[in-house]
Amino acid sequence: MTKKREIWDFLFWFALVVLFLWALGKAFGVIKSPVWVESIPIFSMVFMAGALWQKVNNMFKDVEEIKDVINGRFTKLENEHSLAMNGKLKIKH
């Protein structure tokens, strides 16, 4: 089963790569620190946090859907069990 990629995956990894490149450039003296360059890691971290937040929200929605399916299956199982115990449903072994 292949997992569908979302824009949040790409946004998170893009921001991480930008942050990594900025750190390398700063460490090797390529970046000479004008004000707008100093703000690059802040913007990258904000984008990373936003993308991560969206991924977590999507994960919680998926978990809720799974929980609903499981609850529906247990309700059906409980109903069948009640019918079997009352003799209204025959179970083949």
C-alpha positions, 0 to 999 in steps of 0.5 A, spaced: 500 500 500 503 506 497 502 512 502 499 518 499 504 524 499 501 531 502 503 538 501 505 538 508 510 533 507 514 537 502 513 543 506 516 540 512 522 537 508 523 543 504 524 548 510 528 542 514 533 543 508 533 550 508 535 550 515 540 545 514 543 549 508 543 556 512 547 552 518 552 550 513 553 556 510 553 560 516 558 555 519 563 555 513 562 563 513 559 563 506 553 567 509 555 574 512 549 575 516 545 581 513 538 582 517 534 578 512 539 572 512 538 572 520 531 571 519 531 565 515 532 560 520 526 563 524 521 562 518 524 555 516 522 553 523 515 556 523 514 553 516 516 546 519 512 547 525 506 549 521 507 543 517 508 538 523 502 541 526 498 540 520 500 532 519 499 531 527 492 534 526 491 529 520 493 523 524 488 525 529 483 525 524 485 518 521 485 515 528 478 518 530 476 514 523 479 508 525 476 508 532 469 509 529 470 503 525 472 499 530 467 501 535 462 499 529 465 492 528 464 491 536 457 493 536 455 488 531 459 483 534 456 484 541 449 484 537 451 477 534 453 475 541 446 477 544 442 474 538 446 467 539 446 467 546 438 468 546 438 462 541 436 467 535 442 466 531 446 459 530 453 459 530 457 454 525 463 452 529 
